[in-house]
Amino acid sequence: MRRTALAALAAALCLGLTACNGGGGAKPAVTVTVTVTPTLSAAEQRQACVEAWADVIGARPDDFDSETDSDPKPAECEAVPEDDYLDAYMDGLMLSNKRGRAAFGSGG
């Protein structure tokens, strides 16, 4: 009887140790998330800047004074070369005016 009890105890210990040790062989898969920022061409960057300027200009408050107030530079214009920056601003101003005329039914 003592021999059977020792054998059962030994078997239980072996199974207990095997169960704890054997299950850890497979590691969980690692998930990697990559955020891709699309790269715009120079023409697309400029157009985004023009449209952003049109949005900024169109959102000016009624008491905006172009002689003393200034518009915040849109983030979309950071990549536009300095040589094209003034032209992009002026094109944005014209686009804002065109949107305003269209809103009042004056055409474009």
N, C-alpha and C positions, 0 to 999 in steps of 0.2 A: 504494500500500500504506500509505504514511504517512497519507494522507487517510482511509482506511478505519479505521485504528487510532484516529485522533483522533475520528472520528465515533462509533465504538463506545465510546470512553472518555467522550465527552460524553453519550451516551445512558445509559450506566451511572450517571454522576453525577446526571443528571436523575431517573432512576428511583429512585436511592438517596435523594435529597433529597425527592422526592415521597412516597415510602413513609414516611419519618420524619415528615413534616409533615402528610400527609393523614389519618393514622389517629387523630390526637388531637382530631378535631372533636367527637366524642360524649363527653360527660362521664358518668361512672357515676352512676346514680341514688342519691340520698341517702335513707337509711332513717331514719325518725324513730320512736322508740319512746315511747309515752305510757303512763304508769301512771295508772290511774284508781282513786281511792279512793272506794268507795261511801259515800254520805252516808246516815246513819241518822236516822230521825225521833227526836224526844225520847223517845217511848215505847220505841222499839227500843234507844236508848242506855241507858235506865233498866233495861230487861230484861237487856241484856248485862252491866250493872253488877251486878244482882242475881245472875245466874248466876255471874259471876266471884267475887263474895263467897262464894257457896255453895261454889265450888271451893276458894278459899283457906281457908275455915273447915273444910271437909272434909279438907284436907291438913295440919291442925295436928298437931304431934307429940304423942305420948301424955303428955308432961310439960308441955304447954302450961298456963299458969296465967293465966286471964283477968283476974286482979287485977294482975298485974305484967307479963305479956307483951302484945305488940301484934301485930296482923296487918299485913302489908304491903298498902298500898293498891293494888288492881288498876288497871292502865292503862285498862281499860274504863270506869272510874268518873271519869276526868278531865273528861269532858264533862257529867257530871250536875251540875245546879245545886246549890248548897250547901243550899238549902231541902229538896231531895229526898234528899240524901245519907244522912242517918240512916235514913230510911224504906227506902232501897235496901239499906242494911246489914242492917237488921232483917229485911227480906224475904229477903235472902240467908241469914241465920241460920236462918230458918224453912224455907227450901228445903233447906238442908244437913241439918237435922233430919229433914225428910220423906224425903230420899234415904237417910239412915241407917236410918230405920224400914223403908223399902222393902227395903233390903239384907238386913235380918234377918227379913223376912216379916211385919212388924207392920202392913203396910198403910200408908195415907197419909192 
